[in-house]
Amino acid sequence: MQLFNFEKETGQKVTHFDSNFMMTKIAKLDSPAQIGCMHLGEGGLIGYHQAAVPQLLLIVEGEGWVRTEDEKCSIKKGDAVFWEKGEWHETGTDNGLTAIVIESEGLNPEEFMVKKR
């Protein structure tokens, strides 16, 4: 498990075409990808399972925790968690969270994202 940060401060200012915004790059994929949004309510849980393909979980609202066989840590809005194919993991929350999940063989978050630790 690797932890990353995609908060505004980790991005770059975009001014092309008279634009004015910050962009934090997440991924560039050459492989097929599945992208979804997960909504976990109070006490929500994504049960302990093996990643079928590399997975990147982007927390966009709320907070909770993630764990693998060896570690458990807190997550919050702006955090991203990456699991390699075959890695066992679980995600939970006491008060709720919303996350975008990207699943693809071509994921390499280190290419763009800032490691949290």
C-alpha positions in Angstrom: 0.0 0.0 0.0 1.3 3.5 -0.9 -0.2 6.8 0.2 -0.3 9.9 -2.0 -1.8 13.4 -1.8 -3.8 15.1 -4.5 -4.8 18.3 -2.7 -4.8 21.6 -4.5 -1.3 22.5 -3.1 0.3 19.5 -4.9 -0.9 20.7 -8.3 0.3 23.2 -10.9 -1.4 26.4 -12.0 -2.9 26.2 -15.5 -3.1 29.3 -17.6 -3.4 28.0 -21.2 -6.4 29.4 -23.1 -6.7 32.2 -20.5 -7.5 29.6 -17.9 -6.9 30.2 -14.2 -7.0 27.0 -12.1 -4.9 24.4 -10.3 -4.5 20.9 -11.7 -3.2 17.9 -9.8 -2.5 15.1 -12.3 -3.6 11.7 -11.2 -2.9 9.2 -14.0 -2.2 8.7 -17.7 -3.4 5.3 -18.9 -2.6 3.3 -22.0 -4.4 0.2 -20.6 -8.2 -0.2 -20.3 -9.5 1.3 -17.1 -12.6 1.1 -14.9 -13.4 4.3 -12.9 -16.2 4.5 -10.3 -17.4 6.5 -7.4 -18.0 4.8 -4.1 -20.3 6.3 -1.4 -19.8 4.8 2.0 -22.3 5.9 4.7 -21.8 5.8 8.5 -20.1 2.6 9.4 -19.4 1.9 5.7 -17.0 -0.9 4.7 -15.3 -2.1 1.5 -14.6 -5.6 2.8 -11.2 -7.3 3.0 -10.2 -8.6 -0.5 -7.4 -9.0 -3.0 -7.0 -6.3 -5.7 -7.8 -7.9 -9.0 -5.8 -5.2 -10.8 -3.8 -2.2 -9.5 -6.2 0.1 -7.8 -6.1 3.8 -6.9 -8.6 5.1 -4.3 -9.0 8.9 -4.2 -10.8 10.3 -1.2 -12.9 13.3 -2.3 -15.1 13.7 0.9 -15.0 12.5 4.4 -12.5 10.3 6.3 -11.9 6.8 7.3 -9.1 4.2 7.4 -7.5 1.6 5.1 -5.6 -1.5 6.1 -3.5 -4.3 4.6 -2.2 -7.4 6.3 0.6 -5.4 7.9 -0.7 -1.9 8.5 -3.7 0.3 9.2 -3.8 4.1 8.7 -6.2 7.0 8.6 -7.3 8.6 5.3 -9.1 11.9 4.6 -10.2 14.1 1.8 -7.2 14.7 -0.5 -5.5 11.4 0.2 -5.0 8.7 -2.4 -4.3 5.0 -1.7 -2.7 2.7 -4.2 -2.7 -1.1 -4.0 -0.8 -3.4 -6.3 -2.5 -6.4 -8.0 -2.9 -9.2 -5.5 -2.5 -7.0 -2.4 -5.1 -7.7 0.3 -6.9 -4.6 1.6 -9.9 -3.1 3.3 -11.4 0.4 3.6 -13.8 1.6 6.3 -15.3 4.7 7.8 -17.2 5.7 11.0 -18.9 8.8 9.6 -18.9 8.3 5.8 -16.7 9.0 2.8 -16.9 9.4 -0.9 -14.1 8.1 -3.1 -13.2 7.7 -6.8 -11.6 4.4 -7.6 -9.5 3.8 -10.7 -8.6 0.2 -11.7 -6.2 -0.5 -14.5 -3.1 -2.6 -15.2 -1.4 0.7 -16.4 -1.7 2.6 -13.1 1.5 4.3 -11.9 0.6 7.0 -9.5 4.3 7.8 -8.7 4.5 9.3 -12.2 2.4 12.3 -11.3 1.4 12.3 -7.6 3.2 13.4 -4.4 3.8 10.6 -1.9 2.3 11.3 1.5 5.0 9.4 3.4 
